[in-house]
Amino acid sequence: MEDAKIEDVNIAALEKLLNQSMMGIHHLFDNNQIAHVLKKPTEELDFFTAENMNVIQRLFDQLIQKTSIEEKRAFIERLDPAQYEILLRTYFHIVESTLLTHKPTRH
């Protein structure tokens, strides 16, 4: 039961980071790396394959297990370039999707 509470806290912390990213404040990733990776749109890639989805799930599970921002950054910095790109693209896909779904309708 205690593990579930810890995971809930870690998920809440990740949600806070995602909310800050929606405001343009990116704590987990270097701004230059963000620009470098995202200069090629995900839509141009065969990104959400079954293989990548397994990697995405594993990487996010591992990221959620990290309790502090420093641990999360250290984990991200240790990723190989392909895993780093997958995690970064997925993270910003979540940010973008959330922004688009919560965008107020204008008349």
N, C-alpha and C positions, 0 to 999 in steps of 0.2 A: 504493500500500500504506500509506503514511503517513497518508493521509486516513482510511482504515478504522480505524487505531489511534486517531486523534483522535476519530472518531465513537464508537468503543467507550468511550473515556474519558468523553465527553459523555453517553452513554447511562447509564453507570454512575453519573455524578453526578446525573442526573435520577432514577434508581432510588433513590439515597440520599435525595433530597428527598421522593420519594413515601413511602419508609419512615418518614421523620420525620413526614410528614403523617398517616400511620396512627397515630402516637403523639400527634397533636394539635398538632404543631409545624409551622406553615405559614410557610415562608420566602418563598415567591414571591408570595403574595397578601395583601392587607390584610384583617384580620379583619372589619372593618366591611363591606367589599365582599363578602366571602364570605357573611356573614349576609344582606346585601341581595339578592344574586343567588339564593342557595339557599333563600330563604324561600318561593319558588314551586318545588315539586318538578319535576324534569325529566320525570317520568312524565306530568305534566299538559300537557306541551308536545309538539309534533311536532318533536322535537329531532334524532333520528338519521336524518335524510333523506339522500338521495344527495348533495344539494348541501352540506349541513352536513358530511358525511363527507369531502368533498374539502377543505373549509375546515379541518376538524380535522387532516387529514393534513398540509396545508401549514403550519399554525400549529405543530404539534408538530415537524415537520422543522426549521422555523426556530428554535424554542426549543432543540432539541437542539444546533444549531450554535453556540449561545452557550456560551462556555467557563467563565465565572464566574457566581456568583450575582448579582453586580451587573449583568452584561450581560443575564442572563435577566430580572431585574426591570425593567431599562430597556426591553427589548423588550416586555414585558407592558404597561408603563405607556404605551407609544406606540400600543397597539392602540386601534381605535375601540371604542365601547361594545359593539357586537354581537359583534365578534371576541373582546373581553375575556370576555364572558359565555360564548361558545362554548368558549374555552380553559379557563376556570375550571370550567364544568360538566363538561367532559370530564375534566379533571384529577381532580376529586373523584369522578366516576363510576368512574375507574380505582382510586382509593383505596378507595372503598366496595366495589367488586367484589372487590378483592384481600382486603380484610378479611373479606368474607363467605365467600370460598372457602378462606381459611386459618383460619377460626373452628373451634376444636376441637368435636367432637361430644360433647354431654353426654347421659348416660343417666340 
